[in-house]
Amino acid sequence: MSDDSAKSLDGAISTDVNAITYEVMDWATEALPAHVPADHLKKLKPAAGEHLAAMLTTAYLGIVPVAVDVHGGVDLVYRVADSHSDALPSQLGRNVGNALTVRFVM
């Protein structure tokens, strides 16, 4: 291993990593169109990667969004109370209350 490679790994020591399995990603890609109207999903901007961010956020949280932006507001709204996981607030690193809003920024 070169010195440069070793230096680049120094910042990764004791870093948390969240891995999402293929099965969870499959669930998220099926759950989004099953629970969110197609015309709302079409408002996500593929050029900005919002469709990918929506799939990853849904997979990470394990819940589908209850609202998708169609008027220039918050991109996604998730109802944390819908989660079956008591660990979700701690995974997010804070107490988010009953709702989590996601705004994609480029």
Backbone hydrogen bonds, N-H to C=O, Kabsch-Sander energy under -0.5 kcal/mol:
donor,donor_aa,acceptor,acceptor_aa,energy
6,A,2,S,-2.2
7,K,3,D,-2.4
8,S,4,D,-1.9
9,L,5,S,-1.2
10,D,6,A,-0.9
10,D,7,K,-0.5
11,G,7,K,-0.6
12,A,9,L,-1.4
13,I,9,L,-0.7
13,I,10,D,-0.9
15,T,12,A,-1.7
19,A,17,V,-0.6
21,T,19,A,-0.5
25,M,21,T,-2.1
26,D,22,Y,-2.9
27,W,23,E,-2.3
28,A,24,V,-2.5
29,T,25,M,-2.5
30,E,26,D,-1.5
31,A,27,W,-3.0
32,L,28,A,-2.2
34,A,30,E,-1.0
35,H,31,A,-1.6
35,H,32,L,-0.7
36,V,32,L,-2.2
40,H,37,P,-0.9
41,L,37,P,-2.0
42,K,38,A,-2.0
43,K,40,H,-1.3
44,L,41,L,-1.5
48,A,45,K,-0.9
49,G,46,P,-1.3
50,E,45,K,-2.1
53,A,49,G,-2.5
54,A,50,E,-2.4
55,M,51,H,-1.8
56,L,52,L,-2.8
57,T,53,A,-2.8
58,T,54,A,-2.3
59,A,55,M,-2.5
60,Y,56,L,-2.8
61,L,57,T,-2.7
62,G,58,T,-2.2
63,I,58,T,-0.6
66,V,77,V,-3.1
67,A,77,V,-1.3
69,D,75,D,-2.8
75,D,102,V,-0.6
76,L,102,V,-2.2
77,V,67,A,-2.2
78,Y,100,L,-3.2
80,V,78,Y,-0.9
80,V,98,N,-1.0
81,A,98,N,-1.1
82,D,79,R,-2.1
83,S,80,V,-1.9
86,D,84,H,-0.5
88,L,85,S,-0.8
91,Q,87,A,-2.4
92,L,88,L,-2.0
93,G,89,P,-0.5
93,G,90,S,-0.6
94,R,89,P,-1.6
96,V,94,R,-0.8
99,A,96,V,-0.8
100,L,78,Y,-2.9
102,V,76,L,-3.0
